[in-house]
Amino acid sequence: MSAHAARLPGAARRSPAFRGVRSVPDERTSASGPAPVRTKGRRPHRGRGRRRDPRAAAGSGGRERWPRRRRVASARAARQGRRWESKEDTAMPIATVNPATGETLKTFEPLGPEAIESRLAAAHEAFRQYRTTGFGERALLLKKAALLLEKDQEDIARTMTTEMGKPVTAARAEAAKCVKAMRWYADRAEELLADEPVADAEAKDSGAARAHVHYRPLGVVLAVMPWNFPLWQVVRFAAPALMAGNTGLLKHASNVPQTALYLGDLFHRAGYPEGCFQTLLIGAGAVEGVLRDPRVAAATLTGSEPAGRSVASVAGDEVKKTVLELGGSDPYVVMPSADVDKAARTAVTARVQNNGQSCIAAKRFIVHEDVYDSFTERFAARMEALTVGDPLDESTEVGPLASERGREDLEELVDDAVRLGAHALCGGGRPGDHPQGWFYLPTVLTGITPEMRIHREETFGPVATVYRVADLDEAVQVANDSPFGLSSNVWTRDESEVARFVRDLEAGGVFVNGMTASHPAMPFGGVKRSGYGRELSGHGIKEFCNTTTVWRGTEPEPAPAG
């Protein structure tokens, strides 16, 4: 067993789910990993990545010109960092590959047809019994799982970091966020799913003596989840689904198998009935068969647009409910009344959170010309000063991308933009003093035009694009000039501008004077090609419920006694 794999919680290592694993010796990598690359206080990277005058970046007068109306072609064939496509079966084995070193630490055999059938049968049988449990019993189980996760925080954080490269500090925060959400739903699910009485007058108008709305679970829900938040993406589905009385099957991304197995084991250790929540170690090619199985009632997917279309088309053919959270290219708008320094500081976190591999990360920075120079100079300086290096090092702020293919995709987008006239104020390539792993320097690009792929495709990595706009109308136009509509960020102290952004931005969220974040109390989801349906809050827990009308006619008079 490798040093990294040994950090898995003991109970998870002993789980039957880990049978059949093959360890690959990690002889060239120390347990501590490579030393961090530090760029603070110095400027070692030259050529394409050197700093440039932001005022000169956009051509004449530093001003990018935008027509008022433009249709943007859909990026249907865009290669994105988050994938679920049939080619995964051959291109992406189920394995733990350390993105900081490129070393394969463990590989796993996918489940065969008999094992998949066994898990489907167990999930269906578990639902028949689990659906009859009360909220109190479900809450006790979920709180036990939260307590176990809290105790496992350090181990599972290091496992996530080893598998997909996020800084270990961020991984710990992700685990803590999951604990919070589990407890939130355990405490509130009964209230969120309480019967809703129909007003007496409305009930009588329908001919009823009384009526109410009742929420019942749907059944077995298949969750197809990505690697970028390997714990949180699953828990934000599992916690409400289990509290509603559903059972779950998890098909996780193939590059986070140990995290996936940990999740299945977590709910088992918490005391959930056998089959309530199970991990399926399967390739993408096996998903359709599972989804078409009549015992599966619904599906939820977080991933790329091609993945969402694949799942939605199969589910539609089977007439099954789906919730999709797909790509995002969130705008971050800065207006003249904003606190520019705070907006620039927050912009760095908003862009490079999770090494820039977040669907809700701000990616397109749309800045009013009155504050463009001030914002861009501060933003680029702070991006260049970030510490890039080993994600297990406590001082690292930006780790590697999760896969070599993901870095290649990002490089293609940046190279295409530079070739067509974009300017890199910082970054723009790989760190020269860190040859191993899949690292990419935090990058700020200006001079973006619609012909560039980066304008219409999602950038899954620490690359920001900055746009100069003349007024509020142009800010809204550029913000909406995207096939995606997940969330948005606006910085202004003008309430009339806030009202305009809330009314006109095509997104599932508008965050004012702050950065987009998910929270169990607030619905999460997007519009356009960012998907449909909502996760979290009361809206999310009801997505996988049968909303049932209960209509009661006039009660007959009781029979006379005797």
VENFENLIN-V822545 format. One record per pair of residues at least 4 apart in sequence whose C-alpha atoms are under 7 Angstrom apart, sorted by the first residue. I is the first residue (numbers start at 1). GAP is how many residues later the second one is. D is the distance in Angstrom with one decimal. If there is no record, write none. Layout:
BEGIN
<<I;GAP;D> <I;GAP;D>>
END
This chain:
BEGIN
<<1;4;6.2> <1;5;6.3> <1;22;6.0> <2;4;6.1> <2;23;6.6> <2;24;6.5> <2;103;6.6> <3;4;6.9> <3;28;5.7> <4;27;6.8> <4;155;7.0> <4;158;6.7> <7;148;5.4> <7;151;7.0> <7;152;6.8> <8;4;6.6> <8;5;6.3> <8;147;5.4> <8;148;6.3> <8;151;6.3> <9;4;6.4> <9;143;6.3> <9;146;5.8> <10;4;6.4> <11;4;6.3> <12;250;5.7> <12;253;6.1> <13;5;6.7> <15;250;6.7> <17;244;6.5> <20;88;6.7> <20;89;6.6> <21;85;6.9> <21;86;6.1> <21;87;5.0> <21;88;7.0> <22;84;5.8> <22;85;5.4> <22;86;6.4> <23;82;6.2> <23;83;4.6> <23;84;6.6> <24;80;6.4> <24;81;5.1> <24;82;5.5> <25;80;6.7> <26;77;6.7> <26;79;6.3> <29;4;6.1> <33;357;6.3> <34;356;5.6> <35;354;6.5> <35;355;5.9> <36;352;6.1> <36;353;3.6> <36;354;4.9> <36;357;7.0> <36;360;6.6> <37;350;6.3> <37;351;5.0> <37;352;4.6> <37;397;6.8> <38;349;4.8> <38;350;6.0> <39;4;6.7> <39;346;5.6> <39;347;6.4> <39;348;5.7> <40;345;4.4> <40;346;6.3> <40;347;6.5> <41;344;6.7> <45;4;6.1> <45;5;6.4> <46;4;4.8> <48;376;6.6> <48;380;6.1> <49;375;5.9> <49;376;6.8> <49;377;4.9> <49;378;4.2> <49;379;4.7> <49;380;6.6> <50;375;6.3> <50;376;5.4> <50;377;6.8> <51;374;4.5> <51;375;5.1> <52;373;5.0> <53;4;6.7> <54;319;6.4> <54;322;6.7> <54;323;6.7> <55;7;4.6> <55;318;6.5> <56;6;5.1> <57;5;5.8> <57;366;5.8> <57;389;5.8> <57;390;5.7> <58;4;4.2> <58;5;5.2> <58;6;5.4> <58;388;6.5> <58;389;4.4> <59;4;6.6> <63;405;6.2> <64;383;6.2> <64;403;6.9> <64;404;6.0> <68;409;6.9> <72;384;6.9> <72;409;6.6> <72;410;6.5> <72;411;6.9> <74;409;5.9> <75;381;6.7> <75;382;6.0> <76;230;6.7> <78;379;6.5> <79;330;6.5> <80;224;6.7> <80;329;6.9> <80;378;6.8> <80;380;6.8> <81;325;5.0> <81;379;5.4> <82;144;6.4> <82;221;5.6> <82;222;5.5> <83;220;6.2> <83;221;5.6> <83;224;6.5> <84;4;6.8> <84;200;6.4> <84;219;6.9> <84;220;7.0> <84;223;4.8> <85;199;6.2> <85;222;5.9> <86;198;5.4> <86;199;5.3> <87;4;6.0> <88;4;4.8> <88;195;6.8> <88;196;6.0> <89;4;6.5> <89;194;5.2> <89;195;6.0> <89;196;6.3> <92;162;6.7> <93;161;6.5> <94;13;6.0> <94;14;5.5> <94;160;4.5> <94;161;6.0> <94;163;6.6> <95;11;5.5> <95;12;4.1> <95;13;5.9> <95;159;6.4> <95;160;5.4> <95;162;6.4> <96;8;6.0> <96;9;5.5> <96;10;5.1> <96;11;6.3> <96;67;5.5> <96;159;5.6> <96;160;6.2> <96;161;6.6> <97;5;6.2> <97;6;5.5> <97;7;4.2> <97;8;5.7> <97;66;6.1> <97;158;6.9> <98;4;5.4> <98;5;5.4> <98;6;6.4> <98;7;7.0> <98;64;5.4> <98;65;5.5> <98;66;6.9> <99;65;6.3> <99;66;5.7> <99;301;6.1> <99;302;6.7> <99;303;5.5> <99;304;6.1> <99;338;5.3> <99;339;5.8> <100;65;6.5> <100;290;6.3> <100;300;5.8> <100;336;6.9> <100;337;4.2> <100;338;6.3> <101;335;5.3> <101;336;4.2> <102;334;6.9> <102;335;5.2> <110;171;5.2> <110;172;4.8> <110;173;6.8> <111;4;5.8> <111;5;6.3> <111;170;5.8> <111;171;5.7> <112;4;6.2> <113;4;6.1> <114;4;6.2> <115;4;6.4> <116;4;6.2> <117;4;6.1> <118;4;6.2> <119;4;6.1> <119;156;6.9> <120;4;6.2> <121;4;6.1> <122;4;5.9> <122;153;4.7> <123;4;6.2> <123;97;6.4> <123;124;6.2> <123;152;4.5> <123;153;5.8> <124;4;6.6> <124;96;6.3> <124;171;6.1> <125;4;7.0> <126;4;5.8> <126;147;6.7> <126;148;6.6> <126;149;5.4> <126;150;5.6> <127;4;5.6> <127;92;6.1> <127;93;6.9> <127;119;6.4> <127;120;5.7> <127;149;6.9> <130;115;6.3> <131;86;6.8> <131;114;4.7> <131;115;6.6> <133;4;6.5> <133;5;7.0> <134;4;6.4> <135;4;5.9> <135;55;5.9> <135;108;6.9> <136;4;6.4> <137;4;6.5> <138;4;6.3> <138;105;5.9> <139;4;6.0> <139;47;4.5> <139;48;7.0> <139;104;6.9> <140;4;6.2> <141;4;6.3> <141;129;6.0> <141;130;6.4> <141;131;6.4> <142;4;6.2> <142;40;6.4> <142;44;6.2> <143;4;6.2> <143;39;6.8> <143;40;5.9> <143;43;6.6> <144;4;6.3> <144;126;5.3> <145;4;6.2> <145;121;6.3> <145;122;5.9> <145;125;4.9> <146;4;6.1> <146;33;4.9> <146;36;6.0> <146;37;6.8> <147;4;6.4> <148;4;6.2> <149;4;5.9> <149;30;6.7> <150;26;6.9> <150;29;6.4> <152;4;6.0> <153;4;5.9> <153;19;6.2> <153;22;5.9> <154;4;6.3> <154;18;6.5> <155;4;6.3> <156;4;6.2> <157;4;6.2> <157;11;6.2> <157;14;4.7> <157;15;5.1> <157;18;6.8> <158;4;6.0> <158;10;6.2> <159;4;6.2> <159;100;6.8> <160;4;6.1> <160;11;6.6> <160;99;6.4> <161;4;4.6> <161;5;5.0> <161;6;6.3> <161;7;5.7> <161;10;6.5> <161;230;6.6> <161;231;6.9> <163;92;6.7> <163;93;5.6> <164;63;6.9> <164;92;6.9> <164;238;4.7> <165;226;5.9> <165;234;5.9> <165;235;5.6> <165;236;6.5> <165;237;5.7> <166;4;6.6> <166;5;6.5> <166;188;5.5> <166;189;6.4> <166;225;6.0> <166;233;5.8> <167;4;6.4> <167;224;4.2> <167;225;6.2> <167;229;6.4> <167;230;6.6> <167;231;6.7> <167;232;5.9> <168;4;6.2> <168;223;5.8> <168;224;5.3> <168;226;6.9> <169;4;6.5> <169;225;6.6> <170;4;6.2> <171;4;6.4> <172;4;6.3> <173;4;6.1> <174;4;6.3> <174;58;6.3> <175;4;6.5> <175;56;6.9> <176;4;6.3> <177;4;6.3> <178;4;6.2> <178;54;5.7> <178;57;6.1> <179;4;6.3> <180;4;6.0> <181;4;6.3> <181;339;5.7> <182;4;6.1> <182;57;5.5> <183;4;6.1> <184;4;6.2> <185;4;5.2> <185;54;6.5> <185;55;6.2> <186;57;6.9> <188;4;6.1> <189;4;6.0> <189;54;6.3> <190;4;5.8> <192;346;5.6> <193;22;6.1> <195;17;6.4> <195;18;5.5> <195;19;4.9> <196;16;5.4> <196;17;5.0> <196;18;6.8> <197;14;6.2> <197;15;4.1> <197;16;6.3> <198;4;6.6> <198;5;6.0> <198;13;5.4> <198;14;5.1> <199;4;6.1> <200;4;6.0> <200;10;6.4> <201;4;6.1> <202;4;6.4> <203;4;6.6> <203;5;5.2> <203;6;6.5> <203;7;5.4> <203;8;5.8> <204;4;5.0> <204;5;5.8> <204;6;6.9> <208;343;6.2> <208;344;5.4> <208;345;4.6> <208;346;6.5> <209;343;5.7> <209;344;5.1> <209;345;5.0> <210;341;6.5> <210;342;5.4> <211;339;5.5> <211;340;4.5> <211;341;5.8> <212;337;6.2> <212;338;5.3> <212;339;6.8> <213;334;6.8> <213;335;5.6> <213;336;4.8> <213;337;6.0> <214;333;6.1> <214;334;5.0> <214;335;6.4> <214;336;6.9> <215;330;5.8> <215;331;5.7> <215;332;4.9> <215;333;6.0> <216;329;5.3> <216;330;5.0> <216;331;6.6> <217;27;5.7> <217;28;5.3> <217;29;5.4> <217;327;6.4> <217;328;4.6> <217;329;5.9> <218;28;6.3> <218;79;6.3> <218;326;5.8> <218;327;5.3> <218;328;5.8> <219;27;5.0> <219;28;6.2> <219;78;5.5> <220;26;6.0> <220;27;4.9> <220;28;5.6> <220;75;6.7> <220;76;4.9> <220;77;5.4> <220;78;6.9> <221;25;7.0> <221;26;6.3> <221;27;5.0> <221;28;6.3> <221;75;6.0> <221;76;5.9> <221;77;4.9> <221;78;5.3> <222;26;6.0> <222;27;4.8> <222;28;6.1> <222;74;6.9> <222;76;6.3> <222;77;4.6> <222;78;6.4> <223;26;6.1> <223;27;4.9> <223;28;6.0> <223;76;5.7> <223;77;4.9> <223;78;5.9> <224;26;6.3> <224;27;4.9> <224;28;5.9> <224;76;6.3> <224;77;4.7> <224;78;6.6> <225;8;6.7> <225;9;6.7> <225;26;6.4> <225;27;4.9> <225;28;6.1> <225;76;5.9> <225;77;5.3> <225;78;6.8> <226;4;6.5> <226;26;6.3> <226;27;5.1> <226;76;6.1> <226;77;5.7> <227;26;5.4> <227;28;6.9> <227;29;6.2> <228;129;6.4> <228;130;6.8> <229;4;5.7> <230;4;6.8> <230;29;6.8> <231;4;6.2> <232;4;5.9> <233;4;6.8> <234;4;6.0> <235;4;5.6> <236;300;6.5> <237;4;6.1> <238;4;5.8> <239;4;6.2> <240;4;6.1> <240;301;4.9> <241;4;6.6> <241;5;5.4> <241;300;6.3> <241;303;6.8> <242;4;5.1> <242;5;6.1> <244;297;6.8> <247;29;4.7> <247;30;5.9> <248;28;6.2> <248;29;4.7> <248;30;6.5> <249;28;5.9> <249;29;5.1> <249;30;5.9> <249;31;6.7> <250;28;6.1> <250;29;4.7> <250;30;5.7> <251;28;6.4> <251;29;5.2> <251;30;6.5> <251;31;6.8> <252;8;6.1> <256;4;6.3> <257;4;6.1> <258;4;6.1> <259;4;6.3> <260;4;6.7> <260;19;6.4> <261;4;6.2> <261;18;6.2> <262;4;5.9> <263;4;6.7> <264;4;6.5> <264;13;6.2> <264;14;5.1> <264;15;5.2> <265;4;6.1> <266;4;6.2> <267;4;6.7> <267;5;6.0> <267;10;6.6> <268;4;5.6> <272;4;6.3> <282;4;6.2> <286;4;6.7> <287;4;6.1> <288;4;6.0> <288;26;6.9> <289;4;6.3> <291;5;6.2> <291;24;6.9> <292;26;6.5> <297;23;6.2> <298;22;5.3> <298;23;4.8> <298;24;5.8> <299;22;6.5> <299;23;4.9> <299;24;6.7> <300;22;5.4> <300;23;4.7> <300;24;5.9> <301;7;6.7> <301;22;6.4> <301;23;5.1> <301;24;6.3> <302;22;6.0> <302;23;4.7> <302;24;5.7> <303;4;6.2> <303;5;6.7> <303;22;6.6> <303;23;5.0> <303;24;6.7> <304;4;6.2> <304;22;5.1> <304;23;5.5> <305;4;6.2> <305;21;5.6> <305;22;6.3> <305;224;6.9> <306;4;6.2> <307;4;6.3> <308;4;5.9> <308;16;6.3> <308;18;6.7> <309;4;5.9> <310;4;6.5> <311;4;6.1> <312;4;5.8> <312;10;6.7> <313;4;6.2> <314;4;6.4> <315;4;5.8> <315;5;4.9> <315;6;6.9> <315;7;7.0> <316;4;6.0> <323;209;6.0> <323;210;5.0> <323;211;7.0> <324;207;4.8> <324;208;5.3> <324;209;6.4> <325;200;6.1> <325;201;6.9> <325;205;6.0> <325;206;4.9> <325;207;6.6> <326;204;4.6> <326;205;5.3> <327;32;5.6> <327;131;6.8> <327;157;6.8> <327;203;5.1> <328;31;5.0> <328;32;6.2> <328;130;6.3> <328;156;5.4> <328;157;6.4> <328;158;5.3> <328;202;6.0> <329;33;6.8> <329;34;5.5> <329;35;6.7> <329;129;5.5> <329;155;6.1> <330;30;6.4> <330;31;6.6> <330;32;4.9> <330;33;5.6> <330;34;6.3> <330;156;6.6> <330;157;5.6> <330;158;5.2> <331;31;5.9> <331;32;6.3> <331;33;4.8> <331;34;5.9> <331;35;6.7> <331;148;5.5> <331;157;5.2> <331;158;6.2> <332;30;5.9> <332;32;6.0> <332;33;4.7> <332;34;5.9> <332;156;6.2> <332;157;4.6> <332;158;5.7> <333;32;6.0> <333;33;4.7> <333;34;5.7> <333;156;6.1> <333;157;4.6> <333;158;6.0> <334;4;6.5> <334;32;6.3> <334;33;4.8> <334;34;6.2> <334;156;6.1> <334;157;4.8> <334;158;6.7> <335;32;6.4> <335;33;5.3> <335;156;6.0> <335;157;5.4> <336;32;6.4> <336;34;6.1> <336;35;5.8> <337;155;5.3> <337;156;5.5> <337;157;6.8> <338;153;5.3> <338;154;4.4> <338;155;5.9> <339;4;6.1> <340;4;6.1> <340;35;6.0> <341;4;6.3> <342;4;6.1> <343;4;5.9> <343;148;6.9> <344;4;6.7> <344;31;5.9> <344;34;6.2> <344;35;5.0> <345;34;6.9> <346;4;6.1> <346;169;6.9> <347;4;6.1> <348;4;6.1> <348;31;6.7> <348;34;6.9> <348;35;6.2> <349;4;5.5> <350;11;5.4> <350;12;5.4> <350;165;5.9> <351;5;5.6> <351;10;5.3> <351;11;5.1> <351;12;6.1> <351;111;6.4> <351;113;6.7> <352;4;4.0> <352;110;5.1> <353;8;6.9> <354;4;6.3> <355;43;5.2> <355;44;5.8> <355;45;6.9> <355;46;6.6> <355;106;6.0> <355;107;5.9> <356;5;6.7> <356;104;6.0> <356;105;4.1> <356;106;4.3> <357;103;4.7> <357;104;5.0> <358;102;6.9> <360;126;6.8> <360;127;6.4> <360;156;6.5> <363;101;5.3> <363;102;6.5> <364;100;6.2> <364;101;5.1> <364;102;6.0> <365;100;6.0> <365;101;4.6> <365;102;6.0> <366;100;5.9> <366;101;4.7> <366;102;6.1> <366;103;6.8> <366;109;6.5> <367;4;6.9> <367;5;5.4> <367;100;6.1> <367;101;5.2> <367;102;6.0> <368;4;5.7> <368;100;5.9> <368;101;4.9> <368;102;5.8> <368;103;6.4> <369;99;5.7> <369;100;5.7> <369;101;5.6> <371;4;6.0> <372;4;5.9> <372;96;6.5> <373;4;6.0> <374;4;6.4> <375;4;6.0> <376;4;6.0> <377;4;6.2> <378;4;6.2> <379;4;6.2> <380;4;6.1> <380;45;6.4> <380;46;6.4> <380;64;6.2> <381;4;6.3> <382;4;6.6> <383;59;5.9> <384;42;5.9> <384;43;6.9> <384;58;6.4> <386;11;6.2> <387;9;5.4> <387;10;5.2> <387;11;6.3> <388;8;5.8> <388;9;6.0> <388;10;4.7> <388;11;5.8> <389;7;5.6> <389;9;6.5> <389;10;5.4> <390;6;6.5> <390;9;6.1> <391;5;5.9> <391;8;4.9> <399;40;6.7> <400;37;6.6> <400;38;5.0> <400;39;4.1> <400;40;6.7> <401;5;6.6> <401;6;6.2> <401;37;5.4> <401;38;5.9> <401;60;6.8> <402;4;6.8> <403;4;6.6> <403;35;6.6> <404;4;6.3> <404;34;5.7> <405;4;6.1> <406;4;6.3> <407;4;6.1> <407;31;6.4> <408;4;6.2> <409;4;6.5> <410;4;6.4> <410;49;6.4> <410;50;6.8> <410;51;6.7> <411;4;5.9> <412;4;6.0> <413;4;6.3> <413;40;6.2> <413;41;5.4> <414;4;6.2> <414;14;7.0> <415;4;6.0> <416;4;6.3> <416;36;6.6> <416;37;6.9> <417;4;6.4> <417;5;5.3> <417;35;5.3> <417;37;6.6> <418;4;4.4> <418;5;6.1> <420;32;6.8> <421;26;6.7> <422;23;6.3> <422;24;5.6> <422;25;4.6> <422;26;5.6> <423;22;5.4> <423;23;5.3> <423;24;6.1> <424;4;6.0> <424;19;6.8> <424;20;5.7> <424;21;4.6> <424;22;6.7> <425;19;5.4> <425;20;6.1> <426;17;5.2> <426;18;5.6> <427;14;5.0> <427;15;5.4> <427;16;4.3> <427;17;7.0> <428;13;6.5> <428;15;5.4> <429;11;6.0> <429;12;5.9> <430;9;6.2> <430;10;4.6> <430;11;5.7> <431;8;6.9> <431;9;6.4> <431;10;6.0> <442;20;4.9> <442;21;5.9> <443;19;6.3> <443;20;4.6> <443;21;6.1> <444;19;5.9> <444;20;4.8> <444;21;5.9> <445;19;6.1> <445;20;4.8> <445;21;6.1> <446;19;5.9> <446;20;5.1> <446;21;6.6> <448;4;7.0> <448;7;6.9> <448;19;6.9> <449;6;6.8> <450;5;5.8> <453;4;5.9> <454;5;6.9> <456;26;5.8> <456;27;6.9> <459;4;6.8> <469;5;5.8> <469;6;5.9> <470;4;6.4> <471;4;6.3> <472;4;6.3> <473;4;6.2> <474;4;6.1> <475;4;6.0> <476;4;6.1> <476;29;6.5> <477;4;6.1> <480;25;6.4> <480;26;6.0> <483;45;6.4> <483;46;5.8> <484;44;5.6> <484;45;4.9> <484;46;5.1> <485;21;5.6> <485;22;4.2> <485;23;6.4> <485;41;5.5> <485;42;5.0> <485;43;5.5> <485;44;6.7> <485;45;5.5> <486;21;5.1> <486;22;5.2> <486;23;6.9> <486;39;6.2> <486;40;4.0> <486;41;6.2> <486;44;5.4> <487;20;4.9> <487;21;5.1> <487;22;4.4> <487;23;6.1> <487;29;6.9> <487;39;6.7> <488;19;6.4> <488;21;5.9> <488;22;4.9> <488;23;6.1> <488;28;6.9> <489;21;5.8> <489;22;4.7> <489;23;5.9> <489;25;6.7> <489;26;6.0> <489;27;6.5> <490;21;6.2> <490;22;4.9> <490;23;6.0> <491;21;5.8> <491;22;4.6> <492;21;6.6> <494;4;6.4> <495;4;6.2> <496;4;6.3> <497;4;6.2> <498;4;6.1> <499;4;6.1> <500;4;6.0> <501;4;5.4> <502;8;6.3> <507;19;5.9> <507;20;5.9> <508;17;5.6> <508;18;4.2> <508;19;6.0> <511;4;6.2> <511;5;5.8> <518;6;6.7> <520;16;5.1> <520;17;5.3> <521;15;6.6> <521;16;4.5> <522;14;6.2> <522;15;5.1> <523;11;5.9> <523;12;5.8> <523;13;5.1> <523;14;5.2> <523;16;6.2> <523;17;6.6> <524;10;5.3> <524;11;5.1> <524;12;6.1> <525;7;6.6> <525;8;6.3> <525;9;4.9> <525;10;6.4> <526;4;5.2> <526;5;5.6> <526;6;6.0> <527;4;5.7> <527;5;6.1> <534;5;6.3> <534;6;5.2> <535;4;6.8> <535;5;4.0> <536;4;4.4> <536;5;6.6> <537;4;6.7> <538;4;6.4> <539;4;6.6>>
END
